[in-house]
Amino acid sequence: MARPLMPRARLVDNIGNVNNLEKSLAQILPQFYPFAGRYIKKNHVVDCRDQGAEYIEAKVDCDLVDVIGSGVQPVVLNDLLPVEVGAADEATDPVMSIQMNKFKCGGVTVAAAISHRIIDASSLGIFFSAWAKVSRGDNSIEPIIPNFDSPLYFPGENLGGLDFGTIRTRDPTLVTKRILFDRKVIANLRARVNHLYERSDRPASRVLVVSSFLSEALMRCDRVKLGKSRACLIAQAVNIRERTVPPLSKYSCGNLVSLGLLECRAEETESLDFEHLVPLLSNVTKKAVLDCSKILSNGKDGHKILVDVFAGATEKSHDENLNCLWFTDWSKFGFYDNDFGFGKPIWTSVANIPIKNLIIILNTKENDGIEAWVHLHEKDMPYFEQDEEIKKLTT
């Protein structure tokens, strides 16, 4: 299973606080004990015998500015990670690995690699928030107490052998492009669909308009490449926390994600422009959120929503006549808010993840824009980069 990754960049003056990272990690890990375990694939369980998380400190022979920002090739960020992205499924693999990179200029990055079978991006955000609080000595009133009760609600039974299509080594045929949607671009996209929200006090969300824009662009590129239209499946990951009945805690940890799916026939994709995609993707996401209320009503509904839908979408993605797009939104997990004692990060990112047609959405530091990390096959990326609408954002 692929590991979500979060390099975090910061220039620091207080080396003592940097050296406190390992100590504070050891302090917080007992609360997040599955993160220090090992995944046993055969039994679908985490062996929690305190094997430990992996922690590495590395010296990097360049300045921090050389590896952050718009000019960096995403694959370069993989060199800052403690392990390869796909190294997650063996009994000897740590569920979580951390690498702290020290640069010549005094800057640091904190990079994490996690098993996505066990930990989703929200869980990673919870962990980073708790670790940062301990690291900076924050004893505020509201503690972060993780909850690991999800196996009681979602026992790992009848799962079968889910194939997530990742490998333990880097795949040079899968490449990543970072697209920045700044505040002005977001405003322009919202303006194009304002007429759809005249009776609402809230405009279309940033994530919705960006997902719709990229879906249209990727379907358009697919037509240009093939010279014809293909059917399309657009999958949007949905966080189920606080949406079930009864509600799971916002500090629930695990892989607690469902999917909203939009399926379009080949003839439909030709007329699916941005203005049509916005309400369609909005309705799909709303339905997925509403379906969360059924997850705990009985085991059958929960299994269908959390396992069967994902397994079905994964199986369909292997169909060469189907263009499958995977969207996941990490913009609400507070990665920019974490201060380990030497200030909040100046940039957070993912890296090159070997999953074709995966789009990870992050917010910007100012929280008014979106960074979309688009992972495509190397033969598809030139069509995407030369698309006229994409070029407006990158040139």
Protein Blocks (a to p, Z undefined) as FASTA:
>chain_A
ZZdddddddddfblmlmmmmmmmmmmmmmmmmmmmmccdfklopacdehnopaddddddd
bdfklmgcjklcfklmmmmpmbdfklmmbmklcfbdcdddddfkopacddddddfklpcf
klmmmmmmmmmmmmnopabfbdcdddfklmmmmccehkbjadehiafbdcfkbccddddd
dfklmmmmmmmmmmmmmmpcbdcdfklmmmmmmmmmmmmmmmmmnopacdddddddddfe
hkaccdddfkbgcjddddddddddfklmmmmcfklmmmmmmmmmmmmmmmmmmmmmpmkl
mmmmmmmmmmmmmmmmmpmkbccdddddfklnopmmpcghiapafbdcdddddbehiacd
dddfkopaccddddddfklmmmmmmpmklmmmmZZ
